[in-house]
């Protein structure tokens, strides 16, 4: 706590009277975060933004409730888990389809979009039980609606682990569109038709009416309206 106090004093001395701490999910393309920060700083050059990487939904909650961060940017599939907390409020930043990640040698790799029926015979790399429960539930429910039983060939702990383990030309990995795919030049991402993913902006409800917080929310939402993902 003493170190934190000295750090904030230094920021004030340097002229950063307004400071935002933002948590962002590990393994997610940071383009949107940088574009939001650029938009905010265009409006006020004295705003300082600190970034924290979160490694799971429960860590994001802890960061908010302990006042370590002012905003959490998290995946849309956590929406239901946030709803029970009356102390929090959220805004939909970005809505994008899921993507199917596969090698270029996969017979489906030339398609412009895919459906769950297209990948019903593909081997799916899937989260292990106990990891990414909300994402796992979302994907399984989508398959169930189509009356498809997914062929799960390998279970992985993280999306990064899945990306590393994707090797065969009949394997796929279903990812958030913004997942950082580590620039694997031997793979492609194809939108999954009818699916929904994206990002939420979550904050403490008590802070929502603060003028600077309202400015941040407004600019973040405005930025996301014209957001462009840089694909490598």
C-alpha positions as CSV (number, residue, x, y, z in Angstrom):
1,X,0.0,0.0,0.0
2,X,2.9,2.4,0.8
3,X,4.4,1.8,-2.6
4,X,1.0,2.4,-4.3
5,X,0.7,5.7,-2.4
6,X,4.2,6.9,-3.6
7,X,3.3,5.8,-7.2
8,X,0.1,7.8,-7.2
9,X,2.0,10.8,-5.8
10,X,4.5,10.6,-8.6
11,X,1.8,10.5,-11.2
12,X,0.2,13.7,-9.8
13,X,3.6,15.3,-9.8
14,X,4.1,14.4,-13.4
15,X,0.7,16.0,-14.3
16,X,-1.4,12.9,-14.6
17,X,-4.4,14.0,-12.5
18,X,-6.6,11.5,-14.2
19,X,-5.6,7.8,-14.3
20,X,-7.5,4.8,-15.6
21,X,-6.5,1.2,-14.7
22,X,-7.8,-1.3,-17.3
23,X,-7.8,-5.1,-17.1
24,X,-7.6,-7.0,-20.4
25,X,-7.9,-10.7,-21.1
26,X,-4.8,-12.7,-21.7
27,X,-4.4,-14.1,-25.2
28,X,-6.7,-11.5,-26.8
29,X,-5.6,-9.2,-29.7
30,X,-4.8,-5.8,-28.1
31,X,-5.8,-3.7,-31.1
32,X,-9.1,-2.6,-29.6
33,X,-7.4,-1.6,-26.3
34,X,-4.9,0.5,-28.1
35,X,-7.5,2.2,-30.3
36,X,-9.6,3.1,-27.3
37,X,-6.6,4.5,-25.5
38,X,-5.6,6.5,-28.5
39,X,-9.2,7.9,-28.7
40,X,-9.2,8.8,-25.0
41,X,-5.8,10.5,-25.1
42,X,-6.9,12.6,-28.1
43,X,-9.6,14.1,-25.9
44,X,-7.3,14.7,-22.9
45,X,-3.5,14.3,-23.2
46,X,-3.2,14.3,-19.4
47,X,-5.1,11.0,-19.0
48,X,-2.8,8.2,-18.0
49,X,-3.8,4.6,-18.7
50,X,-2.3,1.6,-17.0
51,X,-2.9,-2.0,-18.3
52,X,-3.2,-5.2,-16.4
53,X,-3.5,-8.6,-18.0
54,X,-6.2,-10.9,-16.5
55,X,-6.0,-14.7,-16.6
56,X,-9.6,-15.5,-16.0
57,X,-13.0,-14.2,-15.1
58,X,-12.6,-14.6,-11.3
59,X,-9.4,-12.6,-11.4
60,X,-11.2,-9.9,-13.3
61,X,-13.8,-9.7,-10.6
62,X,-11.2,-9.6,-7.8
63,X,-9.4,-6.7,-9.6
64,X,-12.7,-4.7,-9.7
65,X,-13.8,-5.4,-6.2
66,X,-10.4,-4.7,-4.7
67,X,-10.2,-1.4,-6.7
68,X,-7.1,-2.5,-8.5
69,X,-8.7,-1.6,-11.8
70,X,-11.4,0.9,-12.9
71,X,-12.5,-1.0,-16.0
72,X,-12.5,-4.7,-17.0
73,X,-12.7,-5.6,-20.7
74,X,-13.8,-9.2,-20.8
75,X,-15.3,-11.7,-23.2
76,X,-19.0,-11.6,-24.0
77,X,-19.5,-15.2,-22.9
78,X,-19.1,-13.9,-19.3
79,X,-22.2,-11.8,-19.5
80,X,-24.4,-14.2,-17.6
81,X,-21.8,-14.5,-14.8
82,X,-21.7,-10.7,-14.4
83,X,-25.5,-10.3,-14.2
84,X,-25.9,-11.4,-10.6
85,X,-23.6,-8.8,-9.2
86,X,-25.7,-5.7,-8.6
87,X,-22.5,-3.8,-7.7
88,X,-21.3,-4.0,-11.3
89,X,-22.6,-2.7,-14.6
90,X,-21.6,-3.6,-18.1
91,X,-21.7,-2.3,-21.7
92,X,-21.4,-4.2,-24.9
93,X,-18.3,-2.9,-26.5
94,X,-18.0,-5.2,-29.5
95,X,-20.1,-8.0,-31.1
96,X,-18.3,-10.3,-33.5
97,X,-18.8,-13.9,-34.8
98,X,-16.7,-16.7,-33.4
99,X,-14.0,-17.9,-35.8
100,X,-12.9,-21.4,-36.7
101,X,-9.1,-21.7,-36.7
102,X,-7.6,-24.4,-38.9
103,X,-4.6,-25.3,-41.0
104,X,-4.5,-24.2,-44.6
105,X,-4.4,-27.8,-45.6
106,X,-7.9,-28.4,-44.2
107,X,-10.4,-29.0,-46.9
108,X,-12.6,-26.2,-45.4
109,X,-9.9,-23.6,-45.4
110,X,-11.0,-21.9,-48.7
111,X,-14.6,-21.2,-47.5
112,X,-15.5,-17.6,-46.7
113,X,-17.7,-18.6,-43.7
114,X,-18.7,-21.8,-41.9
115,X,-21.6,-23.3,-40.0
116,X,-21.6,-25.9,-37.2
117,X,-22.9,-28.4,-39.7
118,X,-19.8,-27.7,-41.9
119,X,-17.5,-28.7,-39.0
120,X,-19.5,-31.6,-37.6
121,X,-17.0,-34.2,-39.0
122,X,-14.0,-32.1,-37.9
123,X,-12.0,-33.0,-34.7
124,X,-12.3,-30.1,-32.3
125,X,-9.7,-29.0,-29.8
126,X,-11.8,-28.1,-26.8
127,X,-11.3,-26.7,-23.3
128,X,-10.7,-29.1,-20.4
129,X,-13.4,-29.5,-17.8
130,X,-13.0,-26.8,-15.2
131,X,-11.4,-24.3,-17.5
132,X,-13.3,-21.6,-19.4
133,X,-16.7,-23.0,-18.2
134,X,-18.7,-20.1,-19.7
135,X,-17.1,-20.5,-23.2
136,X,-17.4,-24.3,-23.0
137,X,-21.1,-24.0,-22.2
138,X,-21.8,-21.5,-25.0
139,X,-20.2,-23.8,-27.6
140,X,-21.8,-27.0,-26.4
141,X,-25.3,-25.3,-26.3
142,X,-24.8,-24.1,-29.9
143,X,-24.0,-27.6,-31.1
144,X,-27.0,-29.0,-29.1
145,X,-29.4,-26.6,-30.8
146,X,-28.2,-28.0,-34.2
147,X,-28.6,-31.5,-32.8
148,X,-24.9,-32.1,-33.4
149,X,-22.6,-34.0,-31.1
150,X,-19.1,-32.4,-31.5
151,X,-16.1,-34.7,-32.2
152,X,-13.6,-33.7,-29.5
153,X,-10.1,-34.9,-30.3
154,X,-8.1,-33.1,-27.7
155,X,-8.7,-31.0,-24.6
156,X,-6.6,-28.0,-23.8
157,X,-6.3,-25.6,-20.8
158,X,-6.1,-22.3,-22.8
159,X,-6.7,-21.0,-26.3
160,X,-2.9,-20.6,-26.7
161,X,-2.4,-24.3,-25.9
162,X,-5.1,-25.1,-28.5
163,X,-3.4,-23.0,-31.1
164,X,0.0,-24.7,-30.4
165,X,-1.6,-28.2,-30.6
166,X,-3.5,-27.6,-33.8
167,X,-1.6,-29.8,-36.2
168,X,-3.7,-32.1,-38.3
169,X,-5.7,-31.1,-41.4
170,X,-9.0,-32.3,-40.0
171,X,-8.7,-30.5,-36.7
172,X,-10.2,-27.1,-35.8
173,X,-10.3,-24.8,-32.9
174,X,-13.3,-22.5,-32.2
175,X,-12.0,-19.1,-31.0
176,X,-13.2,-15.6,-30.1
177,X,-12.6,-13.5,-33.2
178,X,-10.1,-11.4,-31.2
179,X,-8.0,-14.3,-30.0
180,X,-4.3,-13.7,-30.6
181,X,-3.4,-16.5,-33.0
182,X,0.3,-16.0,-32.6
183,X,0.7,-15.2,-36.4
184,X,0.6,-18.8,-37.4
185,X,1.1,-18.4,-41.2
186,X,0.1,-22.0,-41.8
187,X,-3.4,-21.4,-40.5
188,X,-6.6,-19.4,-41.3
189,X,-9.5,-18.0,-39.3
190,X,-13.0,-18.3,-40.8
191,X,-16.1,-16.7,-39.3
192,X,-18.7,-19.1,-37.8
193,X,-22.1,-18.1,-39.2
194,X,-24.8,-17.4,-36.6
195,X,-22.4,-17.3,-33.7
196,X,-21.9,-14.3,-31.3
197,X,-18.8,-13.3,-29.3
198,X,-17.1,-10.1,-28.5
199,X,-16.1,-7.9,-25.6
200,X,-17.9,-6.3,-22.6
201,X,-16.8,-3.2,-20.6
202,X,-17.4,-3.9,-16.9
203,X,-17.1,-1.4,-14.1
204,X,-18.3,-0.7,-10.6
205,X,-21.9,0.7,-10.8
206,X,-21.1,3.3,-8.1
207,X,-18.5,4.8,-10.5
208,X,-20.7,4.9,-13.6
209,X,-21.9,8.5,-13.1
210,X,-18.5,10.1,-12.5
211,X,-17.8,12.6,-15.3
212,X,-14.5,11.2,-16.4
213,X,-15.8,7.6,-16.3
214,X,-18.8,8.6,-18.4
215,X,-16.3,10.2,-20.9
216,X,-14.3,7.0,-21.0
217,X,-17.4,4.9,-21.6
218,X,-18.7,7.2,-24.4
219,X,-15.4,7.3,-26.2
220,X,-14.8,3.5,-25.9
221,X,-18.3,2.7,-27.3
222,X,-17.8,5.3,-30.1
223,X,-14.4,3.8,-31.0
224,X,-15.8,0.3,-31.2
225,X,-18.4,1.4,-33.8
226,X,-15.5,1.7,-36.3
227,X,-13.1,-0.8,-34.9
228,X,-10.9,-2.7,-37.4
229,X,-8.9,-5.7,-36.5
230,X,-5.5,-5.8,-38.1
231,X,-5.0,-9.3,-39.5
232,X,-1.4,-10.5,-40.0
